[in-house]
Amino acid sequence: MAVEGKTIDALSQFELSPVLGVFGDAVSFSQSNLFMVVAVALTWFLMKATADRGALVPGRLQALGESAYGFIHDMVGAQVGDEGRKYFPFVFCIFMFVLFGNLLGMLPYAFTFTSHIAVTLTLAAIVWVSVTVIALQRHGMHFFSYFFPEGAPTWLAPIIIPVEIISYLSRMVSLSVPPATSC
């Protein structure tokens, strides 16, 4: 694509370039890191503004924060029930981080850090490890019965168990790959 005799590389928006100096050859603070910090700061600012105002009749910013909070709180409650509401802060933080990352990426000259597999794979790994640890703490060795469903014929165990293990282990990767979209 050419604009006034200059070429535009559509993939250059995904290149990482150091900002705020470089800390050696292998470690640098890139625009991806910068926009992650901005996403965290925006989330903190929204929640701080929502909590500080606490007006009976909320303003726009407070209404936005309360709506986001209520939406995620209701979704967590519907999916995991009352016992799972203790994990709401974790789910809320990840949701807001990804939301602000995607919203920032829609701005001109901004960087979408959620377009990098390193970011999404790290988030997916954190969730996968957390879910596995919680399941092991809660269910103990009974957790492993998940890999062989109750009522399945025993002679199918050599087939079902490896398929279920591969399926469980691949969730981390499948959570990190964004869905394909059509134009």
SVG drawing of the C-alpha trace seen along z (x, -y; Angstrom):
<svg xmlns="http://www.w3.org/2000/svg" viewBox="-29 -13 52 67">
<polyline fill="none" stroke="black" stroke-width="0.4" points="0.0,0.0 1.5,-3.4 0.7,-6.8 2.3,-9.8 5.1,-7.7 5.9,-6.1 5.1,-2.5 3.3,-1.4 4.1,1.9 0.9,3.3 2.9,5.6 5.1,3.0 2.5,2.3 3.3,5.6 7.1,4.9 8.5,4.3 10.7,1.3 12.4,0.1 11.0,-2.9 12.3,-4.6 15.8,-3.2 17.1,0.3 18.3,2.4 20.9,4.5 20.6,6.4 18.1,9.0 15.8,7.0 14.1,3.8 11.0,1.8 9.0,1.9 5.8,0.2 4.0,3.4 5.2,3.1 4.3,-0.6 0.7,0.1 0.4,2.9 1.3,0.3 -1.2,-2.1 -4.0,0.6 -3.3,1.3 -3.2,-2.4 -6.5,-3.0 -8.1,0.0 -6.8,-1.4 -8.0,-4.9 -11.5,-3.7 -11.9,-1.6 -10.4,-4.3 -12.7,-7.0 -15.7,-4.6 -14.9,-3.8 -14.0,-7.4 -17.1,-9.0 -19.6,-6.6 -22.5,-9.0 -26.0,-7.8 -26.7,-9.1 -23.6,-8.0 -21.8,-10.2 -20.7,-8.7 -17.4,-7.5 -18.8,-5.9 -21.6,-4.3 -19.0,-2.8 -17.0,-1.4 -20.1,0.0 -21.4,1.5 -18.1,3.3 -18.0,4.5 -21.6,5.7 -21.3,7.4 -18.2,9.5 -19.6,10.2 -22.9,11.5 -21.0,13.6 -18.7,15.2 -21.7,15.9 -23.6,17.5 -20.6,19.7 -19.1,20.8 -21.8,20.1 -21.6,18.5 -18.5,20.6 -16.6,19.3 -17.2,15.6 -14.0,15.5 -12.2,15.7 -14.0,12.7 -11.1,10.3 -8.8,12.5 -11.3,12.8 -12.1,9.1 -8.4,8.1 -7.8,10.3 -11.0,9.1 -10.2,5.4 -6.5,5.9 -7.6,7.5 -10.5,5.1 -8.3,2.0 -5.5,3.7 -8.0,4.2 -9.6,0.8 -6.2,-0.9 -5.2,1.0 -8.1,-0.7 -6.6,-4.1 -4.5,-5.5 -0.7,-4.9 -1.4,-2.8 -0.1,0.8 -2.4,3.8 -0.4,5.9 -3.0,8.6 -2.0,9.3 1.2,11.0 1.1,14.7 3.6,14.1 1.0,12.0 -2.0,14.2 -0.1,17.4 1.2,16.0 -2.4,15.0 -3.7,18.4 -0.9,20.2 -1.7,18.2 -5.3,19.2 -4.6,22.8 -2.1,23.3 -4.5,21.5 -7.5,23.7 -5.3,26.8 -4.0,25.9 -7.4,25.0 -8.9,28.2 -6.2,30.3 -6.6,28.5 -10.4,28.8 -10.7,32.4 -7.4,34.0 -6.7,37.2 -10.3,37.4 -9.4,34.6 -7.8,37.2 -11.1,39.1 -11.9,36.2 -9.8,37.9 -11.9,41.0 -15.7,40.3 -17.9,42.3 -19.8,45.0 -17.4,45.3 -16.4,48.9 -13.1,49.9 -11.8,51.3 -11.9,47.7 -9.6,46.4 -6.4,46.7 -8.1,44.4 -10.1,42.1 -7.5,41.2 -4.8,40.0 -7.3,38.1 -8.6,36.3 -5.1,35.6 -4.1,34.1 -7.3,32.1 -6.7,30.8 -3.1,29.8 -4.0,28.2 -6.4,25.8 -3.6,23.5 -2.7,23.1 -6.3,22.9 -7.0,20.2 -4.1,18.1 -4.9,18.2 -7.4,15.6 -10.3,16.8 -10.1,16.3 -12.3,13.5 -13.7,13.0 -13.9,9.8"/>
</svg>
